[in-house]
Amino acid sequence: MADLLAIPAERRAAIERLATELRAGRSVAMSTHINSDGDGCGSEVALARLLSQLGVDARIANPTPWPAMFDFLLSGDVRNDSDDAEKSIRGADLIFVLDISDLRRLGPLGPVVRESKATKVVIDHHIPSDVAITELALCDTTACATGELIYDIAAVLDLKLTAPVAEALYVALLTDTGGFRFSNTSARCHAIAGALLAAGVDPEAMYRRIYASVPLGRLHLLRDALATLEVDPEYGIAWISVEAGAPETHGLKSEDLDGIAEHPRSVAGTRLAIFFRDLGHGKVKVSFRSAGEVDVNAFARTFGGGGHAKASGAMIAGTLEEVRHDVVAAAREFLKAQGIVGS
């Protein structure tokens, strides 16, 4: 296990470089992508608590509201200024951008971060965007989650892995690996998870909080979404859709839709699964999932999106029907061009 927890030399060097920016008394703000997930939220909370051990007061300033399902991670020692995020960003002299390397995914905070004169640090495990936010970065696509990189920060800087820190990091790893089921679940990921359990994490309690406490409305929405399921067995494409206003009708928030894209991926023979969510106002959020050899990051980039090779997304203008038609047609052409299916 000691070998698995060894920190790659490039990561260690990057951590040592960013450590020079961590001075007590600095005004620090940290942010993550719109509609933050378990990795973004868990990484923010863990890093905030770790920085407090260095005398650094870090505030969370996200572009969208904090997901209610992760409220349990917050406590009196973590400042969540997301309701006035722009003010916190403008007042910071050090900004951490977590779980993304593309300012566009910061939504309305993107221009604010870009214009800031503060030192900026990116910590991320996604495929880098074409335009770097900063040269000061801790990025590694081999990490199972951004939370893995935060764990390494604690190790290199010899910071204490308290139970609250461990809990936040466990949320990051658990959610970004799909409950330790996805292909990014490495041996090192399991080794870190073991260290987090040793630090006080209760795995059953965490499972119940994340996966076994869904609102009834989610099941009703899932029922309606499954009724839209379509499959192209020749190409191995399966897709599912949610109409505009459906989450609100069922009393749901954006975070309550996490995992719905996994249902079309579970269909036997599926190579590429797609989840269309109509946001209204002529915009459709599209999530792509690969069941094997398809690089959905490459496909998502053709629509201005991105992410991981096996899980990516994009925001596409148009009606749900138009976007669905265009994306499915493009998926067929993409699979043919890649030689994954016959021409």
N, C-alpha and C positions, 0 to 999 in steps of 0.2 A: 504493500500500500504506500510505503514511503516513496518508492520509485514513481508511482502514479501521481503522487502529489508534488513531485519535483516540478519546479516552474521553468518553462522554456527560457532560454537565455535572452531572446529578443523581448519577451514579455517583461522579464526582470529589468532589463535595461530601460524599457519604456516607463515602467513604474518608478524607477529611480529618477528618471528625468522629470516626471510630473511631481514627484515628492518635493522637488525644490520650490514648487509653487505653494506648498501647503504650510503656510505660516500662521501662527495664532493671531487672531484679530482681523484676519482678512474677511471681507464680505463675500460670501459664496452663495451662488444660486445654482440649482441643478434642474434640468428639464429633460423630458423624453417626448416621444411621439404622440400625436393626437390619438385619442381613445386608447390611453395607455393600458398595457397588459401586465400580467404577473411578473414578467422579467423586468420591464421598465420600472414598475412600482417597487418591486422587491429590491432591485438594485439601488434605486434612489434612497429608500429607507435604510438599507444596510450601509451605504456609503455615508449618509448623513450621520449615522451613529458612530461609524468608524472615525470620521473626521472630528467628531466631538471629543474623542480621546486625545486628539492633537491640539485641542483648544480652538478648533475652527468651527464657527457657527454657520452651518449650511442650511439653506432654505429651499424647499421644493417649490418650483414654479412651473406648472404644467400648462399647456395650451388648452386643455379640456378638463372638465371636472374629474376629481379623483374617483375611481370606481368604488362603489359602495362595498363590493365583495372583498376589497382589500383594506377596508377601514380598520380591521383588527391589527394591522401592522403599525398604525399610527398611535402615538401616545404623546404625553406632554413634552417629551424631549425631542420630538421631530416637528419642525415648523413646516406646515403645508400652506404656502401662500398662493396656491393656484387661483384663488378668487381674485387676486390682484397680481397676477404673474408678471405683467409687463413692468410694474413698478419695481418688483424684486430683481428682475433682470437688469433694468436700467441702473439700479443702485449697487450692483455687484461689481467687484473688481476681479472676480474669478468665476467663470461659468463652466459647469460640467454639462455636456450633452450626452445622454446615455441611451444606448440601444438603437441609435440611428447615426448615420454619417451624412445625411441629406437634410439640409435646412428646410426643404419643402415639407418634410414630414413634421415640422414644428408648427405648421399651420400659421396662424397670425403672429406667433412669436418668432418666426423665421427672420423677418426683416429686422426685428428688434435685436436679436442676437447678432445678426450680420453687422449692424451699425454700431454695436457696442465696442468700446475701446478696451474692454476687459480681456484678460487672458482667457482663452477658451481651450477646453480639454474635451476630446471625444473619447468615449469608452464604448466599444461596440463589437459585435461578432457577425454582422451582416457583410455581404459583399459590398465593397466601397462604392459610393456614388461617383459620378464623373467629376463633381466639383467638391474638393475637400473643404471642410469648415475651418480646419486649422492643421498646422503641422505637428502640434503637440497632441499625440493620440496614443491610446492603448487599444489597438484593434487586432483581432485575430479571428478569422473565420473558422478555425478549428475548434474554438471554444463552444461548448454546448449551449451557452447562454451568456449574456452580459454579466449575469451573476457570478459566473465562474471567474471572470476577470476581476470582479470586486473581491472575491475570496482571495485571489492572488495578491491584491493590494494589501489586504490584512496580513497575509503571510510575510511578504517582503518587508513591510514596515513594522512588523512585530506588534501588531495591534491585537487586542483581546477579542476573541470570538465569543462574545456574550450570547446568552440564549436569544435575546431579541434580534441581534444581528444574524444569528444562525437561522432563525425563523424566516426572516426576510429573504435571505439567500436561498433557503429551501423552496420558498414560493417561486423564486426566479427560475430555479432549475426544474422544479416539478412541472410548471406550466409550459415552459418553452420546449420541453421534451415530450409533452403530451402524456404526463404521468410516467415518464421513463420508458416510452414506447417507440418514439420516433428514431430515425437513423442517426440523429445527432447525439444520442445517448451513448456516450463513450465509456470506456472503463474508468477513465479519470473522473467523469461525471459521477459515476457510482461511488468512487472513492471519496469525492468531496461530500456527496450526500451522506456517506457514512460518518464523516467527520462532523457534519452538522447534526446528525442524530446524537452523536457523542456529546455535543455541546448543549443538548437539551431539547431538540425538536421532537415532538410527538407525531409520528407519521400518520397514525389513524386520525388524530384530530385535524391535521392538515388536509388529509383526503376529504374529510367530511366538510370542512370549510370551503374547499375549492370545488369539489365535484359532487357532493351529496347534499347540497343546501340550495338547490335552484328554486326560483319562484315557480309557482304553478303555471303562470303565464308562459314560461319558456316551453313547457311541454305542449301547451296549446299551439304556440307558434310553430314548434317543430312538427306537430301534426299537420298543420296547414302547409308548411314548407315541403314536407315529404310528398304531399299530393302533387307538387309541381315537378317532381323528379323525372328527368328524361335521360335516356341512355343511348349512345351510339355504339353498339357492340363492335362494329367493324373497325372503328378508330380507337375504341377504348376510352371514350369520353363520357363522363356523367356530370350532370349539372342540376342545380337546385336554385330556387329563387324565393325572395321575400319581397312582397309588394311594399310600396311607400306607405308609411303610417302604421304598418302591421305591428312593429314592436310597441309603439305607443298605445295601440288598441289593447294590447295584452298587458300593459303596465310595465313594460320592460325598458331597460337602458341598453346602450351599445354593448357593454361588457357581457350582457346576458346572451348575446348571440355567438360568443366564442365557442368554437368546437362544431358549429353546424356544418362547416365545410368538410368535416370528417365523414359525414354520412354518405355523400356520393362517392367519396374515396373508398368506402368499405364495400362497394358493389364489386363482385367478382369480375375480373377482366378489365377493370378500370386502370388506365394509364394516367389520365389527367382528369382531375375533379375540379369543378368550378362552382363557386357560390356567388350568385348575383344578389346584391341588396340595393334596392331602389331607395335612394335618399330623398327623392323628390327634387324639384327645382332643376330638372334636367341633368342630374348626376347619379351615377350608379357605382357603388363600391363593389369591386370584383376581387374575390379571393381565389387563388390557384393552389392546388395541392397535387403533388406528384405521388403516384403509387409505386414508382420504380425508377426507370431510366430517364424520364422526361425532366429536363432542366426548366422548371417553371419560372425561375428568375430570368432566364434569357427570354422566355415568352412574355413575361410581365413587362420587361423593358421595352418591348415593341409598342406598348401602350403608355409609356412614361412611368411605369411602376418599377418594382423591384422587391428584393428580400433575400430569400434563401433559394438554393437549388430545388428544394422540395416543398417550400411554402413561401409564396409571394403574393403580392396584391397590386392593384392599380385603381385609380379613380378615373372613370371614363364618362365623358359628356354624352348625353342622349337619353332617350326614353329607355325603360327596361327592355321593351321588345326589340328596339333597334340595337342596343348594346349586346343583348343576348344573341341575336342573329349574327352580328358582326364578329363577336368574340368566338363563338362556336365555329363559324366558318374559318376564321383565322387559325383556330386550334387545329383544324383538319389540315390546313396547308402547312402549318408549322411541323406537325408530326410527319407529314410526307417529306418535307424539305430536310428533316433531320434523319430520314431513313428509318424511322421507328415503325412506320407502316408503309405498305406498298403504294406506289404511285399509280 
